[in-house]
């Protein structure tokens, strides 16, 4: 059942995003930002954690999960460091994901360069 819930919840996020692209004049960039902000708001309100418990990666993988991760990092940092945590918590919580995106992006760019060079 966990896989089914992950598929349904993740698919619902995709469906909503596609509907916003098709039926509104919102750009994909604005929709992405709205998803992150929605994750922050739902995480801060305590409403996103039950969704992650139900759907696992179907809820934590999309951009709303990134926003939730940021909100939890800020909450923890504020509890540990006080008001300074407002500035540092999001970076600390999301550091692994951001680092992975940078490393994989660099690897893909090097691979693309090498394949293009080998083709010529």
Protein Blocks (a to p, Z undefined) as FASTA:
>chain_A
ZZmmmmmmmmmmmmmmmmmmmmmcbdfklmmmmmmmmmmmmmmnopmmmmmmmnmmmmmm
mmmlmmmmmmmmmmmmmmmnommlmmmmmmmmmmmmmmmmmmmmmmmmmmmmmmmmmmZZ
